[in-house]
Every structure is written in structure tokens, then in C-alpha cells.
Amino acid sequence: MDVLKRMNDAIDYIEKNLDQKVNYKEVASIAQFSDHHFRRMFSFITGVSIAEYVRRRRLTLAAFDLKHPHVRVIDVAMKYGYDSPDAFSRAFQSLHGITPSEVYYSDASLRAFPPMTFQFMIKGAVEMEYRIVEKEAFTVVGKKENVVMGEGGEFAPKLWEQLETIEDQLKPYDHSSFPGILHISNAKQSNDVTYMIATATDQQTTGEFESFTIPAKTWAVFHAQGPMPEAMLKTWERVYSEWVPMTEYELDEAPEMIRSIEEKIEIWVAVKPNATVRF
């Protein structure tokens, strides 16, 4: 499984740079994902954000260092990227339950988080339905917002507070061959996301809405079934942790879409053939 090797290579890079500045874009590049996709995949597979993983590993190594005599707390703090002993002490105590200065003189238990290793694991045989769609470029109209993404890829747009109103306003434009309400997330280099509530349209728009062109792409489409939002989150998790590692496709650079049509929820993810797969 090539994707597993790439993820393990990314972990190796992190391990070699725990006492230096970890370049998260370089980590994602080693795994051959965009920064956005890597953060989401890592979080879904491991249950923690990449930043939290790095924090836990650094504080694990810091505890080992502090067991040595004559090691100063300030030196360990600086080694693992903390600007001050106070910031390091707060983080250390939050994880280990004691202060750094107490480590050498105390027999209190400490918490150790070993390096992660990604392996192929056979889980319960739960089928995952999907379809591959070749779709030409199309135009959407709607309202958009720049959203700061969390460490694990989560975000909460303010537009959600106006969802029903926006959907009603979009209905006059929803008459194309690709009907439904679209929730579009377009990751930027800053790792912020341009989020848009929209609909595909072939009509001229007014100044009330902004338009955006979705490029021609190959899409993997997944049906999220069950109570929301749990079913949608579970489907996203399975896309990243199960479908991507096992398929001959890899994620492509394009906006992600959630399509709502006639009470059905679909997740649309742009993909391309995996260059390492030979037929």
C-alpha cells in the first residue's frame, strides 16, 4: 500500500525534526498530499490533529530528557520549540500531571506517546458504496465566506446560521442538469478555506450572489446514510482512512463538495489515477 509508506515516511520526517521547527507543508509533501488533505486524513485516521501528535511526542521526549541530572528546564523548553519555561511548564503539566522541575525528584507516573506507524489492518467487512463520475466544468452561484480551519481540518462557518434563508434564495437558480444545494470547501495555501453555500446554474446572477467555476474533474461520490451530521462525518472518515488507502485513485486538487438533493447527502471528492499503479 503506497499511501501507507508515504504516511510512514512523513512520520519519519517528524521524528527527525522534533527538536527543530516542523514544516507541516513539507510533511504533507512527503506524504504526497496537499496540506489540507493531509491534515484531514491524519486526523481521521489517528483521532488527533497532526499538531497535537507533534506536541505529545515532544513532551514525551522532554520527560526523558528531564530525567537526566544537570539538565535545565529552560534548555529542554527551548529544544522542543517553547518560547518560555512558563509555556513549556503549562504544556508539560497538562500532559504529565507534574511540573518539569518535579520530574527528576519525583517517582510520579509520566505519560509516553510512542511514534505512530501506519499499517494495513483488516476491519469488519462493511461495504462502502461509491461511484466515479467524469464531470465537465460548471458554474455555481451562492454566498461564500473565508473560514479559518482547525488543526484537525474542522471548521464552523457563520453562514450555517443563515442556511435555510440562503437555500430559499438560491431556489430560482437551481434549474441546471446538476440540481441540489452544494456546500463547497476550497482550501487555500494559508490552510484557510473558502466555504460556499451554492447551487449549479446556467442563469445570469444578480449582485446578491457570487459565482465560481468548478473545473472539469473526475469525482468519487459517496452517499452518506443515517442521522446527520454523524453519518456525514463517519463517511468522511471512511473516505480518508479506508477508501483512499485501498483504491487505485489518489486525491486531486479541487474543491470538496457536499451535495444535498431530495433528502440525499452526497460527498464529492476530486480524484485522479494513482501514478504508482500499473495495470
Secondary structure, DSSP 4 states (H G I P E B T S, - for coil): -HHHHHHHHHHHHHHHTTTS---HHHHHHHTTS-HHHHHHHHHHHHSS-HHHHHHHHHHHHHHHHHTSTT--HHHHHHHTT-SSHHHHHHHHHHHHSS-GGGTTT--------PPP-------------EEEEEE--EEEEEEEEEEPPPTTS----GGGGGHHHHHHHHGGG--SSS-SEEEEEEE-TTS-EEEEEEEE-SS---TTSEEEEEPPEEEEEEEE-SSTTHHHHHHHHHIIIIIHHHSSEEE-SS-EEEEEETTEEEEEEEEEE-TT---
